[in-house]
Amino acid sequence: MKKTLAWVIVPTVILSLTLPVFIQAQDELPYGQAPLVNLDIWTLLFKALNWFFNIVLIIAAIFLIYGGFLYITAGGDQAKTQKALNTVIYALIGVAIALLAKALINFVSKFIMGQGIITQ
């Protein structure tokens, strides 16, 4: 069961991380025109990191909801309550690490390129 689930989840995550980046990296063109090859590696990297950041936040939100569900359904059992609290704590740690990574990327890009990467 776990191996089958891994064979489904891993390709889905890889496609969800890479495909939108390449689609969004191309300029909006009218129908029928060929795309211009004007992809800057830094722009592509920053867009990939933004997508990754958004996916991490969505996964963390799912785990927060899951941890809350486990806590509510624990029924006073100490082991289940501890598992639920650990799930919530780890999800919050994941959010904190993702936010720090986003801030670090923005901070470093200001020194390298002279501007921040947040353009939206």
N, C-alpha and C positions, 0 to 999 in steps of 0.2 A: 504494500500500500504506500509506504513512504517513498520507495524508489519510483513508483508510478507518478506520484505527486511531484517529485523532484523533476522528472522528465517533462512535466507540463509547466511547472513554475519557472524553471531556469530559462528556457527559450522565450517565455512570455516576458520575463523581466528584461532580458537582453534586447528583445525587439522594442519593448516600450521605452528603453533608455536610448537606443540608437536611432530608430526610424524617425521620431519627431524632430530630432536635432537636424538631420539632413534635410528633411522637408522644410523646416523653418529657416534653414540657412540660405536657401535659394530665394532670390528676389521674386516678388509677385509680378508675374508677366501675363499679358493678355493671352487668350487662348490661341494656340497655334505657333507661338514664338518659342524658339529654342532658348533655354536658360543661358545666361552669360556665366562664364567660369570666373567668378570673382569671389571665391571663398577664401577668406583670410583664416589662417590656422588659429589665431587668437580668438576671433569671433566665434568660430566653430567650437573651440574649447570652452569659452565662456557660456555659450548656449547649452552645451552638454552638461556643464556643471550646474547651471540653473535648473535644467530638467532633473538632474540627479537630486538636487536639493529639494525640489518639489515632490519628487517621489518618496524621498526619505521622510518628509513631513507627513505625507499621506499615510505611509506605513506606520509611523509613530502614532498618528491619530487612531488608526485601526487598533493598534495594540493598547492604547489607552482605553478605548471602548471595551476591548476584550478583557482587560484587567478589571475594569469596573463591573463587567458582567460576572467575572469569576468571583469578585468580592461580594456581590449581591447574592449569588447562588451558593456561597460557601456554607451557609447554614450553621455558623458557629464552629465549624471544624478548623482547628488551628493550622493544619497543614495546607488546607485550601486557601485560608485567609492569607497565610504567609506567601503562597504562590501568587495570589492576586496582587498583593502589595509589591512583591518583587517585579511582577510584570509592569505595573504602573511606574515604579521607580526606574526600571531599565528603559522604558519608553521615554520618560522625561529626560534621562541622561542622553538618550539618542537625539532628542530635540535640541538639547543644549550643545551637544557636539556639532550637530548640523549648523546651528546658528553661529557657533564660533568658527567653523570652517568657512561659512559664507563671509563672515566679517574678515577673516584672515585673507581670503582671496581678494576681497575688495581693497583691503589695506595694502597688500603686495602689489596689486595692479596699479594703485595710485603712484607707487614708487617707480615701477617699471615703465608705465606708459604715460604717467603724468595725469591720469584721470581715473575715475572709478568705473566699474563695469556695470553698475546699475543704471540702465538706460530706460527702464519701463516704469 
